[in-house]
Amino acid sequence: MKLSIGALINHPTKGEGAVFGETENAWKIYFQEHGEELIGKNYEGFELLEPGLSNEGFSKDDLIEAVQAVFDKQQESMQLVDLGAKWDGGVMRLIPGEEGLQSKDVPIETFFHKIVILRDRLRVLEQNINSHKGLSDEEKVNLQQYITRCYGSLTTFNVLFSRKDDYFVGQAK
């Protein structure tokens, strides 16, 4: 797998991270939950979520500074989100409609974590749309409306959150 600085990856045990540097034999990756780690360049056990930037026209130091600025901004906007206490240790059971097939149990904590990640990614998408220099105001508004509808579709999952401040909010009527 071809990595470069700025690439976003998903590691099977460390979670999501971003490549911010390299040594001769390893990538320097910042993981949200584990901090900075060195991962060997020959390791292929992670998934590439987003490719990195080409370093044509940029110095390596410029790229590292840009990636660090993105992390700093994201860290400021991230909040601790708690699962409602009544769901601790709970399981979500998916029961197929076709007889003879086995149901699937998913720990609610796992599902909740995915919902929170989705919400954080929607927020980052909103920020990127709002700050995009190539979009007109009309285009920004149109894209924002789709994101608002996504939030509205996700309000079903508000029951999982401990605090109302963390709820998904769609368009007010």
N, C-alpha and C positions, 0 to 999 in steps of 0.2 A: 504494500500500500504506500502510495506516495504522499508524504506529509510535508507541510511547510508551516512556517510561523503564521499564527492566526487561525489555524485549523481547529475546529471543534470536534471532539471525539467522545465516545462513550466507552468507558473501560468496564469490564464485567464485574469488578469488585470495588473500584474506586468511584464509579459514576461518571458524570460529565466533567470534561476538562477542556482546557484550551492550550494549544502549543504556543509558548512564548519565547522559546529559545532552543538552542541545541549545543551539544558538545560533539566531538568526533564520532562517538558511538551511541549517543543517547539523545532523546528529545526531552526538553524541559517542559513539563506540563503542569499547569495549575488546576487542581481539582477543588471544587467548591467546598467539599466536606473534608478533604485531606490535605489541602495546601499544595505546596510545590513538591513534585516528584520527578525523578529521572526514570524514563522508560527506554529500554534498549531500542535502537532503530530497527532491529530485526524482529521485534515483537509484533505479532499480527493479530493478537487476541482482542482488539478493540474495534469498534465500529466508527467509521468516519461520518460525522453528522453534517459538517459543512467544510468545504475545502478551505485551505489557507489562502493567503494573498501571494501573488507573484511578487518577488522582490525587485522586479525591474523598475528602476527609477526611484527606489527607496533604499536607504541604507538599512542594515540590520538593526541598528540602534533606533532608527525611526519606527520600524515595525514593532519592536519590543515596547517602545514607549506608547504607541497607539493601542496595542493589545492591553497593556497595563491600565491605560486610561479607561478602556471599556470595562475591564474588571472592576476598577474602582467605582465607576458609575453604577454598575449592576449591583455591587455590594451595598451601596448606599440605598438603592431602591428595594432591595430584598428585605422581607420581614419574616419573622418567625410566625408560622401559621400552625395553630394547634387543631388537632382532631378533637371533636366533641368527646368528652369523657365516656359517655354512654356507648361509644363505638369501640373503645379500647379492647383489643383482643377479639373483635368481631370478625365475621366472615361474610363475604358477599357470595351467594350461591347462584350460579347460572344454570338454569334447568332447560335442557333442549325440549322443543315441542315435539320432536320425533321420538316415539317410544323405543326403548331399548338402548338409547344412547346415555352415556354417563354424564352426570352433572359435573360442574367445575366449581371448586371453592377457591375464592381469591381473598386473602387477608385484606380487611378494609384499610389497614394502614398502607398497604401497597397501592391500592386503588386511589386512596386519598393523596398519596405522594404524587401520583401521575396527574391527578386533577390540579394540584398546586403547581406542578411544573408547566402544565398547559396554560394556566392562568398567568404565570410569570412570562412565558413566551409571548402570549398575547399582549401583555404590557410592553414588552420590548418591541414588538411589532408596531404598536401604537406610537412609541417614542420615535422609531425609525421613520414612520410615515410623517409624523409631525415635523421632524427636522430635515426631511428630504428636500433638497434644493431643486431637484428636477421636476417635482410635482406641482401642479397648480393648486390653488386653494380649493377649487371645485373637485379635483381629483382626490385631494386629501380628505375632504368631507365624504365623498363617495366610499372611499376605502374605510374610513372610520365607521360608517354606517354598517358595513359588513362585520366589523369587529364587535360593534354593539350588539348586533344580532347573535353573534357567537356567544357573547356573555349571556344574553337572554336565554339561549338554548341550554346553557350550563346551570341556570338557576335551580334546576332540579336537585343538584348536588349540594346546595347550601345547607341542607340538613346535616351534613357531615362536619361543618365548621363549628368551632367552639365559640367564636365571636362574630357578631353580625357585621363588624367592620371588614371582615374578610370575605363576605358574601359576594357572589357574582351579581351584578346589577345590569339588567338589560335596559332598553329604552323606556323611560318613564312615560306613562300614558296621560 
